[in-house]
Amino acid sequence: MATDKEVLFKGVKKLAGSLPFLFMGPVVINSAFKNQGHPLYPFVLLLGILICVLAVYLLFKGVTTITKSMFDGDRNK
């Protein structure tokens, strides 16, 4: 069983790309909850939620890509 290193590297890049969003999303949501009286509160909260959803999506795609590189071999090209 051989690992496709190109696909593995793509998966690691997706995981590394999700890392800033994993920290940024909760910080934005926390900031929104601290300023509930501000008129832009719903938009900032929505932005934080979207950032968190993007982080989860990138994590899922990264883990899926790494799994494909390890178990699919030459079939994933």
trRosetta pair geometry for C-beta under 8 A, 3 or more apart (Angstrom, degrees):
i j d omega theta_ij theta_ji phi_ij phi_ji
1 70 7.7 36 155 173 116 65
1 71 7.6 -19 -163 -120 125 43
1 73 6.7 -111 -150 -75 64 110
2 73 5.9 82 57 -129 80 89
3 8 5.8 33 164 -50 110 140
3 69 5.7 44 -168 144 81 91
3 70 5.4 -15 -113 -107 95 59
4 7 4.3 37 103 24 116 113
4 8 6.3 163 89 -19 60 89
4 68 7.9 -37 46 122 126 77
4 69 4.6 -122 61 -148 88 79
4 72 7.4 -31 0 76 129 90
4 73 6.8 133 -39 -157 102 24
4 74 7.4 142 -76 -84 118 42
4 76 6.3 -136 19 58 160 122
4 77 7.6 -170 -132 -56 152 95
5 8 5.3 -53 -141 39 35 117
5 9 6.2 39 158 -23 67 103
5 69 7.5 105 -79 -172 14 128
6 9 5.9 -53 -151 33 28 110
6 10 6.7 31 149 -19 62 103
6 69 7.9 -166 70 -122 50 120
7 10 5.5 -49 -151 32 36 115
7 11 6.6 38 150 -18 64 103
7 65 6.1 -150 174 178 85 89
7 66 8.0 162 131 -101 84 31
7 68 6.1 -94 161 99 139 100
7 69 3.7 -179 97 -91 106 102
7 76 5.8 38 -94 109 164 139
8 11 5.7 -56 -154 36 33 112
8 12 6.5 31 151 -17 66 105
8 65 7.8 160 -108 134 26 89
8 66 6.0 61 -133 -127 66 70
8 69 4.0 177 -62 139 72 162
8 70 7.3 83 -91 -53 107 75
9 12 5.6 -52 -145 37 35 111
9 13 6.4 39 153 -22 65 103
10 13 5.7 -53 -150 34 31 113
10 14 6.7 32 151 -19 63 102
10 65 5.5 -103 101 169 98 145
10 69 7.9 159 46 -60 93 131
11 14 5.7 -51 -150 33 34 111
11 15 6.5 33 152 -16 65 104
11 61 7.9 -155 -126 131 71 64
11 62 4.9 113 -170 -165 69 61
11 63 7.2 112 -167 -76 115 11
11 64 7.6 -158 -120 72 113 47
11 65 3.4 -171 -86 96 96 105
11 66 3.6 174 140 -54 157 74
11 67 8.0 157 -125 7 156 53
11 68 7.8 169 -65 44 132 91
11 69 6.1 -124 -3 -4 135 130
12 15 5.6 -52 -148 38 35 112
12 16 6.2 34 152 -17 67 106
12 62 7.2 99 -85 -161 14 109
12 66 7.0 89 -52 -85 65 113
13 16 5.6 -53 -143 40 32 110
13 17 6.2 36 153 -23 64 106
13 62 7.8 -157 71 -117 45 105
14 17 5.5 -53 -146 36 31 114
14 18 6.6 32 154 -22 63 103
14 58 5.4 -163 178 -172 86 83
14 59 8.0 171 136 -87 96 19
14 61 5.2 -109 -179 100 152 98
14 62 3.5 -166 96 -83 106 90
14 65 6.2 105 21 27 142 142
15 18 5.8 -54 -152 31 32 110
15 19 7.2 52 148 -41 60 93
15 58 7.4 158 -95 142 28 92
15 59 6.7 63 -118 -120 70 57
15 62 3.8 145 -56 172 75 156
15 63 7.3 90 -82 -53 110 64
15 66 7.6 15 -33 -35 128 130
16 19 5.7 -31 -160 -1 39 121
17 20 7.6 -51 -175 25 39 96
17 21 7.7 23 142 0 63 113
17 58 5.6 -118 94 -167 98 143
17 62 7.8 178 44 -70 92 127
18 21 5.5 -69 -160 47 51 111
18 22 6.0 61 145 -36 80 101
18 54 7.8 -170 -124 130 80 72
18 55 5.0 109 -166 -151 91 64
18 58 3.5 179 -78 98 106 121
18 59 4.9 162 164 -56 170 71
18 62 6.4 -112 -4 -11 130 140
19 22 5.6 -49 -149 23 32 116
19 23 7.3 15 159 -5 61 101
20 23 6.2 -66 -159 42 37 100
20 24 5.7 29 153 -19 74 118
21 24 5.4 -57 -128 44 34 109
21 25 5.8 42 171 -30 69 105
21 51 5.4 -159 -155 179 91 84
21 52 7.5 169 159 -94 95 27
21 54 5.4 -106 -158 96 154 101
21 55 3.6 -166 114 -78 110 95
21 58 6.7 106 44 28 143 138
22 25 6.8 -43 -139 23 16 110
22 26 8.0 3 164 1 47 104
22 55 4.7 144 -71 -161 60 140
22 59 7.7 79 -75 -58 115 122
23 26 7.0 -70 -162 42 31 98
23 27 6.4 25 153 -17 67 117
24 27 5.8 -67 -150 40 31 112
24 28 6.2 28 158 -19 70 108
24 51 5.5 -100 105 173 101 144
24 55 8.0 172 52 -62 88 127
25 28 6.0 -60 -149 36 27 106
25 29 6.4 22 157 -15 64 108
25 48 5.5 113 -164 -170 60 68
25 49 7.6 87 -161 -99 105 13
25 51 3.8 -170 -93 105 85 102
25 52 3.6 134 180 -66 148 72
25 54 7.8 -179 -74 49 125 89
25 55 5.6 -104 -16 -6 141 136
26 29 5.5 -54 -142 40 35 112
26 30 6.0 38 157 -21 68 106
26 48 7.4 93 -96 -170 13 113
26 52 7.0 85 -52 -87 63 113
27 30 5.8 -54 -146 37 29 112
27 31 6.3 31 153 -20 63 107
27 48 7.9 -151 74 -125 46 112
28 31 5.6 -53 -147 37 32 114
28 32 6.4 35 152 -23 64 103
28 44 6.4 -148 178 177 92 84
28 47 5.9 -96 163 104 143 97
28 48 3.5 -169 102 -93 102 96
28 51 6.0 87 34 29 143 148
29 32 5.6 -52 -150 32 33 113
29 33 6.6 28 154 -15 65 105
29 45 6.5 64 -128 -136 67 64
29 48 3.6 164 -61 150 70 148
29 49 6.8 92 -90 -57 112 61
29 52 7.1 14 -37 -36 132 129
30 33 5.9 -56 -148 38 32 108
30 34 6.5 32 153 -21 64 106
30 48 8.0 171 8 -139 50 154
31 34 5.8 -55 -148 34 32 112
31 35 6.6 -1 161 8 65 111
31 44 6.6 -95 101 164 99 133
31 48 7.6 173 48 -72 90 136
32 35 6.4 -80 -149 53 28 88
32 36 7.6 68 153 -81 62 60
32 41 5.8 114 -167 -156 86 67
32 44 4.1 178 -96 109 103 106
32 45 4.1 155 162 -72 157 71
32 47 7.9 162 -65 51 133 91
32 48 5.7 -125 -6 -3 133 140
33 36 6.4 4 -158 -58 40 97
33 45 7.5 89 -55 -99 66 106
35 38 4.2 8 156 -3 108 125
35 41 6.1 -157 108 -94 81 92
35 44 7.4 24 70 60 118 157
36 41 5.4 68 -142 -131 38 150
37 41 7.3 128 46 -50 14 137
38 41 5.0 136 70 -51 80 86
38 44 7.7 27 88 8 129 138
40 43 5.0 -59 -169 47 77 114
40 44 5.6 76 131 -25 93 103
41 44 6.1 -62 -144 39 27 106
41 45 6.2 25 161 -18 65 110
42 45 5.7 -57 -146 39 31 112
42 46 6.2 32 156 -19 66 107
43 46 5.7 -52 -145 37 31 111
43 47 6.3 36 152 -22 63 104
44 47 5.5 -50 -148 34 33 115
44 48 6.5 34 152 -19 64 103
45 48 5.8 -54 -151 35 32 111
45 49 6.5 31 152 -17 65 105
46 49 5.7 -54 -147 37 33 111
46 50 6.3 33 155 -18 66 106
47 50 5.8 -56 -147 38 30 110
47 51 6.4 32 153 -21 64 105
48 51 5.6 -52 -148 33 32 113
48 52 6.5 32 153 -17 64 104
49 52 5.7 -54 -151 36 33 111
49 53 6.4 33 151 -19 66 105
50 53 5.6 -51 -145 36 34 112
50 54 6.3 38 153 -21 65 104
51 54 5.7 -52 -149 35 31 113
51 55 6.5 35 151 -22 63 103
52 55 5.6 -51 -149 32 34 114
52 56 6.6 31 154 -16 65 103
53 56 5.8 -54 -149 37 33 109
53 57 6.3 35 151 -21 65 107
54 57 5.6 -54 -146 37 31 114
54 58 6.3 28 157 -16 66 106
55 58 6.0 -56 -147 38 28 107
55 59 6.3 31 153 -19 63 107
56 59 5.6 -54 -149 37 32 114
56 60 6.3 33 154 -20 65 105
57 60 5.8 -55 -149 36 30 110
57 61 6.3 23 156 -13 65 108
58 61 5.8 -54 -141 41 32 108
58 62 6.0 35 157 -22 65 108
59 62 5.8 -58 -146 36 27 112
59 63 6.3 20 160 -13 65 107
60 63 6.2 -58 -146 39 27 104
60 64 6.1 26 156 -18 64 112
61 64 5.6 -56 -143 40 30 113
61 65 6.2 31 157 -21 65 107
62 65 5.8 -56 -146 36 28 109
62 66 6.4 25 156 -16 64 106
63 66 5.7 -54 -146 38 32 110
63 67 6.2 35 154 -21 65 106
64 67 5.7 -55 -148 36 30 112
64 68 6.4 31 153 -20 64 104
65 68 5.6 -51 -148 34 33 112
65 69 6.5 34 153 -21 64 103
66 69 5.7 -52 -149 33 33 112
66 70 6.5 24 155 -14 65 108
67 70 6.0 -63 -150 39 31 105
67 71 6.0 -12 169 14 69 116
68 71 6.7 -78 -131 53 23 84
68 72 4.8 -5 -169 2 69 130
68 76 4.8 116 164 -111 110 147
69 72 7.2 -27 -80 40 13 96
69 76 6.9 -102 -86 58 45 162
72 75 4.6 -114 178 65 93 98
72 76 4.0 89 105 -42 143 106
73 76 7.3 146 67 3 34 94
74 77 6.3 -37 -173 7 60 115
